[in-house]
Amino acid sequence: MCGIAGCYQQRDGFALAEAMSNRIAHRGPDADRVYAFDEGDVRAFLAHRRLSIIDLSTAADQPFTKRGLTICYNGELYNYKELRAELSKSGVHFRTNGDTEVVLEAWRRWGPDALRRFRGMFAFAMLDEDSGSMYLARDPLGIKPLYFLRREGGVIFASELKALVTAVGSELRTEPGALIASMLYYWLPEQRCAIDGVEKLPPGSWAEFRPDGSSRHETYWRVTDVATEAAAGPRADLRQVIEESVAAHMVADVPVSTFLSGGLDSSLVTVLAKQMDPGVDSYTITFRAEDQRLEAMPDDAIYARKVAQQFGIDLHEIEIAPDVVELLPRIVDILDEPIGDPAAINTLLMCDTARDAGVKVLLSGMGADELFGGYRKHLACVMGAQYQRIPGVLRNGLVGPAVRRLPVTVNGRGLRYARWAKRFETFSNLPEEEAFRRSYTMYDADQLAGLISPDLDPYVGKLLAEHSDIYHDTTLTDHVNRMCLADSRMFLPGLNLAYTDRSSMAASTEVRTPFVDPIVAQAAFSIPGSEKIHRRVSKLALKKAAEAWLPKEIIYRPKASFSAPLRAWVRNDLRELVDDVLLRGELVGSGFLRQAAVQKLVDDERAGREDYSKQIWQLLTLETWTRHMRSLGVTITSL
């Protein structure tokens, strides 16, 4: 796993490429180089930062040039040995033992059609020195990031947004619609970027930039199409698919470890990995007792210990008790865009600890909830559809008002079920798409509009329309699978994969996700939603498959989220920062946020009337991000 950056058709290309490479040095501490090509009417500069995982020799360093093609590659190709064998039979001679050269030679033989053959996570640039074209490509599900900016008739690109900002920050400006989107979702959908003009190469796509300034963009894989085909086809053997995926993700020339929360997904990945490599160890997190009490958080470490003990796994426990005031600006810088999920801190601290122990690769259970209907919101939306059968006079005249009056804390103890009930009441009466959106977003339309300047109101309607368009962009007839499909297009790449990549790479570690795999995705959508959520059991199909390897105590334990003691942080550690940085900050001062509306959120949270800790944390990260961008020369636009 690595970091890439580059410039195409830029007068100041070498200096820009070098500056971007230096800014993302954390992604690859093992080797670095800038490659220059300046012939005729083509100027290209490719920069690479290497984290050596497969073929540790210097011969595999990048950018890698061979017979007119130069590749700058960030990723892992898990089926590279099979592709290498196929290419060798056709007469290709290899001079390295890794996957980078395989990607290059596959591109030479099949062109962009090679992308459909790749099983892995990747983002790469390929310079064809004969035609003068520069190609960019990204993996099917968006595991690896790739930002680009069209500039001076060409393009500059990098693995992280911060690299582009470092190189040309004074030319850039923030995009208000994206900042409002971050408030709605607490992350950013793939089609939006917080910096105006910067684009994210969409998952499952590639782009060509030509010497004459023209370009084209093509899609080679769409999860929407895969879901449709899978739903109409035979049901996959889920046990075989998952076992093969974990085996594929074990390919490495360095030791592999895992994240182990004690939940179903991480336990399944860990136990399968342990069977394949007895040397596998694991990392888990714990929290301070006082933080768990206020947050009403279950002690997941108990289950992680049980799995580790039963299967003979060496478990490393990491207590999450950071100086969150000091950590806030660091995590905001790491995440690139205003992502307000504190789970990124967990990932960062676990990866920091693993890296200190010499670990470079960790497996994660991420992606199973999105594909197999494992989130509380999925079950809640199914229950909401059933709840609507109750007469409206009871729902709206009795149940709703009673739930809204519930406090979320009593005597310093969090009331988890009260929080869930109040959340459920906000969307349980809505139509399907609206209910799904409201089940996981921070505000309804009126609340969001009430927080921002009236001049920004049009953005709210556009954001809601975008969500509706994506949700309805399917012919699936299954409620649960429609939600899973929407999550795989929005929530998974926009939040979970994004923060995992940035947090892990900030610690110079690679996180692999066996569930986030095209073959697993196809298998997931071959399963009817009624077998994913049955009665009150979520992720049932995956749980039944897991019975081949795990004890039922782990499989059927209550769902726990991978989060942080946010309410404790907001009420205690961050109290002064909320008052001084958020309530007296730039976003409030410029009128982007309405001071009275933000103050009410804070007051309701502190009084225990409502749980607004997530909203306050997100706004605090957004304010911190805005100040950071201004310090780097980016123009902050309020309208």
ROPA-520109 format. One record per residue (C-alpha): x, y, z; residue in three letters. Coordinates in steps of 0.02 Angstrom, whole numbers, padded with zeros to 5 digits, always signed. Example, Ala and Ser with C-alpha at 12.3 -4.5 7.8 and 13.67 -1.06 7.14 Angstrom:
! residues 2
+00615-00225+00390ALA
+00684-00053+00357SER
//
This chain:
! residues 639
+00000+00000+00000MET
+00066+00169-00048CYS
+00034+00349-00090GLY
+00033+00419-00266ILE
+00033+00593-00340ALA
+00068+00668-00509GLY
+00052+00807-00635CYS
+00010+00799-00819TYR
+00037+00944-00938GLN
+00089+01064-00799GLN
+00226+01194-00821ARG
+00276+01180-00639ASP
+00246+00992-00634GLY
+00404+00932-00549PHE
+00391+01055-00405ALA
+00206+01014-00382LEU
+00236+00826-00386ALA
+00377+00840-00260GLU
+00273+00948-00143ALA
+00127+00827-00151MET
+00240+00678-00122SER
+00316+00757+00032ASN
+00143+00794+00103ARG
+00090+00612+00095ILE
+00255+00537+00151ALA
+00162+00444+00290HIS
+00080+00332+00160ARG
+00246+00255+00110GLY
+00401+00271+00219PRO
+00498+00129+00134ASP
+00544+00214-00032ALA
+00503+00369-00134ASP
+00541+00439-00306ARG
+00479+00566-00433VAL
+00481+00510-00615TYR
+00491+00642-00752ALA
+00440+00624-00935PHE
+00460+00775-01048ASP
+00460+00736-01233GLU
+00374+00824-01376GLY
+00209+00896-01318ASP
+00196+00784-01164VAL
+00252+00831-00989ARG
+00217+00709-00848ALA
+00283+00690-00671PHE
+00236+00542-00563LEU
+00276+00532-00377ALA
+00268+00376-00269HIS
+00281+00337-00084ARG
+00301+00152-00049ARG
+00243+00044+00095LEU
+00320-00124+00051SER
+00198-00268+00070ILE
+00222-00380-00083ILE
+00397-00405-00159ASP
+00502-00309-00034LEU
+00648-00288-00155SER
+00701-00119-00224THR
+00668-00186-00400ALA
+00483-00163-00363ALA
+00501+00020-00314ASP
+00396+00145-00410GLN
+00358+00234-00521PRO
+00390+00078-00623PHE
+00436+00095-00807THR
+00439-00043-00936LYS
+00434-00032-01126ARG
+00342+00131-01145GLY
+00224+00115-00996LEU
+00252+00195-00825THR
+00140+00152-00678ILE
+00116+00239-00512CYS
+00013+00118-00410TYR
-00069+00118-00239ASN
-00146-00048-00197GLY
-00141-00235-00182GLU
-00192-00357-00318LEU
-00241-00517-00228TYR
-00252-00623-00386ASN
-00089-00560-00461TYR
-00009-00733-00461LYS
-00149-00804-00569GLU
-00140-00658-00690LEU
+00050-00669-00695ARG
+00039-00852-00743ALA
-00084-00812-00882GLU
+00024-00672-00949LEU
+00182-00777-00939SER
+00100-00910-01047LYS
+00074-00777-01181SER
+00259-00734-01181GLY
+00273-00593-01054VAL
+00437-00591-00958HIS
+00435-00521-00781PHE
+00582-00446-00689ARG
+00498-00427-00518THR
+00395-00542-00406ASN
+00258-00420-00355GLY
+00090-00360-00417ASP
+00141-00189-00488THR
+00221-00262-00643GLU
+00071-00377-00666VAL
-00046-00226-00669VAL
+00065-00142-00798LEU
+00076-00294-00912GLU
-00110-00331-00894ALA
-00145-00152-00949TRP
-00027-00173-01097ARG
-00118-00330-01154ARG
-00300-00292-01114TRP
-00304-00103-01089GLY
-00446-00043-00976PRO
-00528-00215-00994ASP
-00393-00276-00873ALA
-00483-00185-00732LEU
-00625-00311-00735ARG
-00498-00450-00705ARG
-00421-00371-00551PHE
-00468-00430-00378ARG
-00401-00307-00252GLY
-00399-00127-00195MET
-00310+00000-00301PHE
-00293+00173-00373ALA
-00160+00203-00504PHE
-00095+00316-00641ALA
-00028+00243-00802MET
+00072+00347-00926LEU
+00074+00281-01103ASP
+00230+00363-01171GLU
+00191+00314-01352ASP
+00019+00395-01360SER
+00058+00527-01229GLY
-00102+00489-01133SER
-00115+00481-00944MET
-00239+00357-00870TYR
-00312+00356-00695LEU
-00408+00206-00625ALA
-00492+00156-00462ARG
-00553-00008-00386ASP
-00735-00064-00403PRO
-00798-00020-00228LEU
-00692+00133-00191GLY
-00574+00063-00060ILE
-00425+00166-00117LYS
-00446+00354-00145PRO
-00396+00460-00294LEU
-00423+00649-00302TYR
-00391+00750-00460PHE
-00400+00930-00517LEU
-00411+00986-00698ARG
-00283+01125-00720ARG
-00196+01214-00866GLU
-00265+01093-00995GLY
-00202+00944-00897GLY
-00227+00867-00726VAL
-00146+00849-00555ILE
-00193+00704-00443PHE
-00152+00623-00275ALA
-00205+00491-00151SER
-00256+00625-00027GLU
-00339+00794-00043LEU
-00209+00873+00072LYS
-00076+00844-00061ALA
-00172+00949-00189LEU
-00206+01084-00059VAL
-00021+01090-00015THR
+00027+01109-00197ALA
-00101+01236-00259VAL
-00198+01290-00105GLY
-00197+01474-00150SER
-00292+01432-00311GLU
-00430+01338-00220LEU
-00591+01380-00130ARG
-00712+01282-00022THR
-00877+01220-00092GLU
-01025+01270+00019PRO
-01139+01129-00041GLY
-01011+00999+00011ALA
-00991+01077+00183LEU
-01180+01071+00207ILE
-01177+00890+00146ALA
-01050+00852+00282SER
-01173+00924+00409MET
-01314+00816+00343LEU
-01218+00652+00332TYR
-01067+00688+00447TYR
-00964+00631+00297TRP
-00959+00673+00111LEU
-01039+00571-00029PRO
-00922+00519-00169GLU
-00997+00642-00293GLN
-00950+00791-00184ARG
-00784+00864-00128CYS
-00757+00998+00003ALA
-00641+01092-00116ILE
-00724+01168-00269ASP
-00660+01096-00433GLY
-00574+00945-00355VAL
-00653+00780-00406GLU
-00646+00603-00338LYS
-00623+00473-00472LEU
-00782+00369-00446PRO
-00765+00187-00391PRO
-00762+00064-00535GLY
-00706+00192-00663SER
-00557+00253-00763TRP
-00513+00414-00852ALA
-00398+00460-00995GLU
-00314+00630-01014PHE
-00239+00667-01185ARG
-00099+00785-01242PRO
-00223+00895-01337ASP
-00319+00934-01177GLY
-00465+00818-01210SER
-00517+00681-01091SER
-00641+00541-01069ARG
-00713+00447-00922HIS
-00781+00269-00923GLU
-00861+00154-00796THR
-00808-00029-00796TYR
-00902-00094-00641TRP
-01062-00037-00557ARG
-01127-00114-00397VAL
-01303-00070-00454THR
-01285-00182-00607ASP
-01203-00320-00506VAL
-01344-00315-00377ALA
-01477-00328-00513THR
-01391-00475-00597GLU
-01359-00564-00432ALA
-01539-00545-00373ALA
-01599-00628-00533ALA
-01473-00770-00524GLY
-01437-00919-00412PRO
-01398-00898-00229ARG
-01212-00900-00190ALA
-01126-01017-00068ASP
-01090-00885+00063LEU
-00971-00992+00166ARG
-00862-01032+00018GLN
-00861-00852-00044VAL
-00810-00779+00124ILE
-00677-00910+00158GLU
-00601-00883-00014GLU
-00604-00694+00008SER
-00513-00700+00174VAL
-00384-00818+00097ALA
-00358-00698-00048ALA
-00335-00551+00069HIS
-00197-00643+00163MET
-00076-00625+00016VAL
+00076-00531+00083ALA
+00263-00545+00108ASP
+00248-00472+00284VAL
+00150-00534+00437PRO
-00038-00502+00441VAL
-00139-00453+00597SER
-00324-00415+00622THR
-00443-00297+00710PHE
-00550-00395+00835LEU
-00697-00306+00917SER
-00781-00467+00973GLY
-00925-00438+00853GLY
-00977-00557+00715LEU
-00884-00480+00568ASP
-00713-00453+00645SER
-00723-00620+00737SER
-00763-00712+00576LEU
-00620-00631+00481VAL
-00500-00659+00627THR
-00541-00843+00652VAL
-00529-00882+00466LEU
-00364-00789+00455ALA
-00299-00884+00606LYS
-00343-01049+00522GLN
-00243-00998+00369MET
-00096-00926+00466ASP
-00068-00982+00647PRO
+00042-00830+00677GLY
-00101-00705+00659VAL
-00128-00591+00810ASP
-00263-00461+00844SER
-00296-00286+00912TYR
-00448-00225+01008THR
-00501-00068+01100ILE
-00569-00033+01274THR
-00639+00127+01352PHE
-00626+00214+01520ARG
-00762+00154+01641ALA
-00829+00331+01668GLU
-00845+00358+01480ASP
-00937+00193+01456GLN
-01060+00241+01594ARG
-01111+00407+01518LEU
-01119+00335+01344GLU
-01209+00176+01403ALA
-01085+00077+01300MET
-01071-00113+01312PRO
-00900-00185+01354ASP
-00857-00267+01188ASP
-00683-00316+01248ALA
-00763-00458+01347ILE
-00813-00542+01184TYR
-00647-00506+01099ALA
-00559-00592+01245ARG
-00675-00743+01231LYS
-00638-00763+01045VAL
-00452-00741+01073ALA
-00450-00868+01214GLN
-00553-00999+01124GLN
-00451-00991+00964PHE
-00279-00961+01039GLY
-00257-00786+00969ILE
-00133-00663+01043ASP
-00242-00510+01084LEU
-00173-00335+01111HIS
-00292-00217+01205GLU
-00284-00030+01178ILE
-00376+00087+01297GLU
-00455+00233+01205ILE
-00426+00378+01325ALA
-00342+00507+01215PRO
-00313+00691+01246ASP
-00454+00728+01127VAL
-00423+00916+01129VAL
-00247+00888+01067GLU
-00301+00750+00947LEU
-00442+00847+00864LEU
-00336+00952+00744PRO
-00231+00800+00701ARG
-00379+00690+00655ILE
-00458+00832+00555VAL
-00298+00851+00455ASP
-00283+00663+00430ILE
-00462+00642+00367LEU
-00438+00772+00227ASP
-00621+00821+00219GLU
-00744+00864+00359PRO
-00787+00688+00415ILE
-00869+00692+00587GLY
-00861+00510+00639ASP
-00754+00485+00795PRO
-00728+00302+00748ALA
-00583+00368+00644ALA
-00493+00402+00808ILE
-00512+00220+00859ASN
-00437+00162+00695THR
-00294+00286+00706LEU
-00245+00238+00884LEU
-00257+00052+00848MET
-00150+00071+00692CYS
-00025+00179+00786ASP
-00006+00041+00915THR
+00006-00096+00785ALA
+00136-00001+00685ARG
+00240+00027+00842ASP
+00240-00163+00859ALA
+00303-00181+00681GLY
+00136-00226+00601VAL
+00104-00165+00423LYS
-00056-00258+00373VAL
-00220-00281+00468LEU
-00382-00363+00414LEU
-00549-00282+00457SER
-00729-00344+00457GLY
-00789-00181+00378MET
-00920-00192+00241GLY
-01021-00339+00308ALA
-01153-00225+00387ASP
-01180-00129+00225GLU
-01195-00284+00116LEU
-01290-00400+00234PHE
-01409-00279+00323GLY
-01319-00271+00489GLY
-01345-00093+00546TYR
-01478-00043+00671ARG
-01547+00077+00542LYS
-01588-00069+00426HIS
-01688-00160+00559LEU
-01765+00004+00617ALA
-01827+00046+00442CYS
-01904-00126+00423VAL
-01987-00103+00594MET
-02041+00071+00541GLY
-02134+00001+00392ALA
-02223-00118+00510GLN
-02254+00021+00637TYR
-02350+00119+00505GLN
-02486-00014+00512ARG
-02533+00047+00687ILE
-02676+00175+00679PRO
-02612+00352+00659GLY
-02710+00414+00809VAL
-02606+00302+00921LEU
-02440+00335+00835ARG
-02456+00523+00824ASN
-02568+00559+00973GLY
-02496+00444+01105LEU
-02332+00355+01064VAL
-02243+00499+00975GLY
-02271+00633+01109PRO
-02223+00512+01248ALA
-02059+00465+01163VAL
-02015+00647+01128ARG
-02030+00688+01313ARG
-01903+00555+01365LEU
-01737+00620+01436PRO
-01576+00544+01365VAL
-01480+00549+01530THR
-01529+00531+01713VAL
-01405+00565+01854ASN
-01257+00559+01736GLY
-01304+00391+01661ARG
-01345+00379+01477GLY
-01513+00302+01430LEU
-01472+00207+01272ARG
-01648+00142+01237TYR
-01720+00316+01259ALA
-01597+00382+01128ARG
-01646+00242+01009TRP
-01832+00270+01035ALA
-01816+00458+01004LYS
-01716+00423+00847ARG
-01843+00296+00786PHE
-01984+00419+00811GLU
-01902+00543+00690THR
-01919+00430+00538PHE
-02042+00290+00576SER
-02189+00378+00492ASN
-02097+00425+00333LEU
-02099+00345+00158PRO
-01961+00218+00123GLU
-01822+00326+00049GLU
-01852+00471+00168GLU
-01857+00354+00316ALA
-01693+00274+00266PHE
-01609+00443+00242ARG
-01673+00508+00407ARG
-01623+00348+00498SER
-01439+00389+00480TYR
-01422+00573+00438THR
-01402+00710+00568MET
-01552+00821+00530TYR
-01715+00829+00436ASP
-01733+00961+00301ALA
-01806+01096+00415ASP
-01676+01068+00551GLN
-01533+01080+00427LEU
-01603+01235+00345ALA
-01627+01312+00518GLY
-01442+01292+00557LEU
-01372+01381+00404ILE
-01388+01551+00323SER
-01555+01574+00233PRO
-01454+01610+00075ASP
-01393+01430+00079LEU
-01567+01352+00083ASP
-01562+01294-00101PRO
-01420+01175-00061TYR
-01530+01076+00059VAL
-01657+01030-00073GLY
-01518+00980-00194LYS
-01439+00866-00065LEU
-01602+00778-00026LEU
-01638+00757-00212ALA
-01465+00679-00238GLU
-01499+00552-00102HIS
-01669+00511-00176SER
-01596+00490-00351ASP
-01463+00369-00290ILE
-01583+00270-00181TYR
-01708+00248-00322HIS
-01575+00208-00454ASP
-01615+00023-00449THR
-01741-00104-00507THR
-01724-00210-00349LEU
-01894-00253-00276THR
-01826-00295-00104ASP
-01833-00162+00035HIS
-01682-00228+00131VAL
-01573-00248-00023ASN
-01619-00074-00084ARG
-01550-00007+00081MET
-01394-00116+00065CYS
-01366-00054-00112LEU
-01382+00128-00061ALA
-01258+00099+00080ASP
-01133+00015-00035SER
-01140+00168-00150ARG
-01141+00305-00019MET
-01107+00259+00163PHE
-00970+00131+00130LEU
-00855+00232+00015PRO
-00903+00402+00084GLY
-00873+00363+00267LEU
-00806+00194+00319ASN
-00681+00164+00181LEU
-00628+00346+00181ALA
-00587+00361+00365TYR
-00508+00188+00368THR
-00390+00230+00227ASP
-00338+00399+00297ARG
-00323+00342+00478SER
-00226+00183+00439SER
-00110+00263+00313MET
-00073+00406+00434ALA
+00006+00269+00541ALA
+00091+00191+00388SER
-00015+00035+00398THR
-00127-00054+00273GLU
-00303-00110+00316VAL
-00382-00242+00206ARG
-00569-00275+00201THR
-00617-00451+00142PRO
-00803-00410+00141PHE
-00775-00260+00027VAL
-00743-00367-00125ASP
-00834-00381-00293PRO
-00862-00568-00275ILE
-00928-00550-00097VAL
-01040-00406-00153ALA
-01114-00511-00291GLN
-01145-00652-00168ALA
-01227-00533-00044ALA
-01355-00472-00170PHE
-01398-00649-00220SER
-01477-00668-00047ILE
-01655-00604-00023PRO
-01680-00467+00105GLY
-01800-00579+00201SER
-01651-00691+00239GLU
-01543-00545+00293LYS
-01669-00472+00416ILE
-01795-00596+00487HIS
-01910-00543+00626ARG
-01791-00449+00743ARG
-01630-00533+00687VAL
-01514-00434+00574SER
-01382-00504+00458LYS
-01459-00676+00477LEU
-01387-00754+00318ALA
-01211-00708+00370LEU
-01242-00769+00547LYS
-01299-00938+00484LYS
-01145-00951+00373ALA
-01034-00906+00522ALA
-01101-01053+00623GLU
-00973-01159+00530ALA
-00833-01070+00622TRP
-00893-00969+00772LEU
-00987-01006+00935PRO
-01167-00945+00939LYS
-01127-00835+01090GLU
-01023-00726+00974ILE
-01134-00741+00820ILE
-01297-00694+00904TYR
-01234-00567+01032ARG
-01317-00394+01032PRO
-01257-00273+00899LYS
-01124-00149+00958ALA
-01061-00001+00859SER
-00880+00040+00823PHE
-00884+00212+00901SER
-00811+00319+01039ALA
-00875+00394+01204PRO
-00931+00550+01114LEU
-01055+00614+01242ARG
-00922+00607+01378ALA
-00799+00700+01267TRP
-00924+00835+01217VAL
-00984+00862+01396ARG
-00815+00855+01480ASN
-00652+00856+01380ASP
-00716+00969+01240LEU
-00828+01085+01339ARG
-00714+01238+01328GLU
-00674+01203+01146LEU
-00859+01198+01104VAL
-00884+01368+01186ASP
-00728+01453+01119ASP
-00700+01373+00948VAL
-00873+01324+00888LEU
-00992+01451+00965LEU
-00870+01595+00934ARG
-00796+01523+00775GLY
-00778+01571+00594GLU
-00931+01477+00532LEU
-01042+01566+00658VAL
-00954+01733+00635GLY
-00971+01729+00445SER
-01156+01687+00456GLY
-01133+01516+00375PHE
-01204+01443+00537LEU
-01340+01527+00639ARG
-01271+01561+00812GLN
-01438+01540+00902ALA
-01472+01372+00821ALA
-01300+01305+00866VAL
-01318+01370+01043GLN
-01483+01276+01061LYS
-01401+01113+01008LEU
-01269+01139+01142VAL
-01396+01188+01275ASP
-01509+01038+01241ASP
-01362+00920+01246GLU
-01294+00988+01410ARG
-01467+00985+01491ALA
-01490+00801+01442GLY
-01648+00840+01344ARG
-01577+00774+01180GLU
-01424+00678+01121ASP
-01339+00802+01005TYR
-01161+00747+01042SER
-01134+00684+00865LYS
-01199+00846+00788GLN
-01090+00952+00902ILE
-00935+00848+00866TRP
-00967+00861+00679GLN
-00987+01050+00686LEU
-00829+01064+00791LEU
-00732+00962+00663THR
-00804+01068+00522LEU
-00750+01228+00609GLU
-00576+01156+00640THR
-00564+01099+00458TRP
-00616+01271+00395THR
-00482+01359+00498ARG
-00353+01233+00439HIS
-00398+01262+00255MET
-00384+01450+00277ARG
-00210+01429+00353SER
-00158+01336+00194LEU
-00215+01476+00080GLY
-00384+01406+00028VAL
-00520+01536+00006THR
-00667+01505+00123ILE
-00831+01539+00036THR
-00986+01565+00142SER
-01106+01571-00004LEU
//
